[in-house]
């Protein structure tokens, strides 16, 4: 059992660029949703419209300007959770979050 765990832990994911982008988008979506659920006890799924990646910018489209303001206040925690997920997947991606 221990050997199997070591082999799985040492295996690196080899993702195509499309799958990396999909993983990043999913990580951003889930991190934002999770932080708002934990910190504000709010399900924000209905406010998120889309996530788009342009170079090193992650553009998050929402349908509530007040949500954008709240997200900016929680940005350090959101980025921290996203970075943890990317690190586990061994994806190196420096980014800036932009809310629209």
QUIPE-V349137 format. One record per run of one state. SS is the DSSP state (~ for helix, > for strand, _ for the rest). FROM is the first residue (numbers start at 1). TO is the last residue. If there is no record, write none. Layout:
SS,FROM,TO  SS,FROM,TO
This chain:
_,1,1  ~,2,10  _,11,16  ~,17,40  _,41,47  >,48,54  _,55,56  >,57,62  _,63,64  ~,65,73  _,74,74  ~,75,88  _,89,95  >,96,99  _,100,100
